[in-house]
Amino acid sequence: MDFLPFTRPHIDEDTIAAVGDVLRSGWITTGPRCQQLEAELSAFCGGRPVRLVSSATAALEMALLVAGVGPGDEVITCPLSWVATANVILKVGATPVFVDADPATRNLDLDKVEAAITPRTRALIPVDLAGLPVDRERLYAIAGKHGLRVVEDAAQSMGASWKGKNIGNGGDLVSFSFHANKNMTSGEGGCLVLNNADEARLFEKLRLQGVTRLPDGTMDVDVLGGKANMTDIAATIGLGQLKQLAGFNARRRQLAQLYFQHFDRELGCDLPPADFEQSNWHMFQPLLPLERMSVDRGEFIARMKAQGIGVGVHYPAMHLFTLFRQRGHREGEFPVAEDIGQRTVTLPLFPAMRDEDVLRVCKTVSAVLRPVLS
Ligand SMILES: *Cc1c(COP(=O)(O)O)cnc(C)c1O
């Protein structure tokens, strides 16, 4: 039987042809296709300024710079995310302050955020894990009360919504990823949604060596920028994907519902939060009943793979990585994130999957788990 990966991008033939056109055009780096994608993303975000970059990691790091976060500042985030979320805080010289996850949403526990705020706290980085939005009302109420900036790590929540509006329509700075595994891709890439033209102008400088082009054909440099612009090749892929995003996400939602219908409830796995309104179902992640299992998660994944099914882990709680242990973090600090991080597995979910693929995954999970349960 065919190997079923946990995710696979879907690039249609029109997009492939459009990339060919760009390659033949004589202009392959940042140009008209990037401008077009920025305009379309801005429309998607209710007219707010949107600027493209080469990755969401770059978008997050530069968002912190736009928000004025630097050495001596603290930034609150959740340890249950891709490590980029905390790495960018360190990159700008600030200190990541972790707050445990909420077991119901697996996102930042908003009941615990205020206790972590100190006079040095400058910003919050909430993460919409698996595409399930963090409660924006509560989040911004906390940020407003304490005068904090918010950098939304919406890498996984492109096309997810809050109260009927796409993520990115409201809020402070919002970062999306177009990495190959995300709900829409440009191969690699990302973007930042900003508040106004001044922020957008600063962000443009930060992404390309701080350069301002002058009307007389020369240039000036007044801030230290880096190199994070997107290519027109990538933007062309992104344009093709944005057209299909709503369809992709509708199909993901259907497949997630099928998982809920067919998943063997006697296995004792905890299923993900059943949100079929706002989530874009970036991933489908049950938590394994490890305490009842006679094999570990690695062995479960290996046995699934032997049956032709790819399973991922997104993510171990990041405060237990060596880099963060060296900064004083330790086991037991964030018990919810640690528990989820140890038990989580990502099962196949991508728009081109057939209904019968979901049935096959559910049957295989039962066949692999039942014999090892006590
Ligand atoms: C993918 C991802 C990122 C980083 O995106 P890149 O485009 O790969 O830099 C950051 N945060 C989260 C939660 C992600 O899933």
The ligand as an SDF file (V2000), in Angstrom:
LIG
                    3D

 15 15  0  0  0  0  0  0  0  0999 V2000
    6.2530   26.9310   11.1950 C   0  0  0  0  0  0  0  0  0  0  0  0
    6.2050   27.7260   12.4350 C   0  0  0  0  0  0  0  0  0  0  0  0
    7.0440   28.8280   12.6640 C   0  0  0  0  0  0  0  0  0  0  0  0
    8.1630   29.2050   11.7420 C   0  0  0  0  0  0  0  0  0  0  0  0
    7.8100   29.3430   10.4170 O   0  0  0  0  0  0  0  0  0  0  0  0
    8.9690   29.3540    9.3080 P   0  0  0  0  0  0  0  0  0  0  0  0
    8.2710   29.9230    8.1010 O   0  0  0  0  0  0  0  0  0  0  0  0
    9.3920   27.9380    9.1160 O   0  0  0  0  0  0  0  0  0  0  0  0
   10.0620   30.2170    9.7850 O   0  0  0  0  0  0  0  0  0  0  0  0
    6.8950   29.5510   13.8250 C   0  0  0  0  0  0  0  0  0  0  0  0
    5.9700   29.2330   14.7380 N   0  0  0  0  0  0  0  0  0  0  0  0
    5.1450   28.1810   14.5690 C   0  0  0  0  0  0  0  0  0  0  0  0
    4.1120   27.8900   15.6070 C   0  0  0  0  0  0  0  0  0  0  0  0
    5.2460   27.3840   13.4240 C   0  0  0  0  0  0  0  0  0  0  0  0
    4.4310   26.3340   13.2830 O   0  0  0  0  0  0  0  0  0  0  0  0
  1  2  1  0
  2  3  1  0
  2 14  2  0
  3  4  1  0
  3 10  2  0
  4  5  1  0
  5  6  1  0
  6  7  2  0
  6  8  1  0
  6  9  1  0
 10 11  1  0
 11 12  2  0
 12 13  1  0
 12 14  1  0
 14 15  1  0
M  END
$$$$
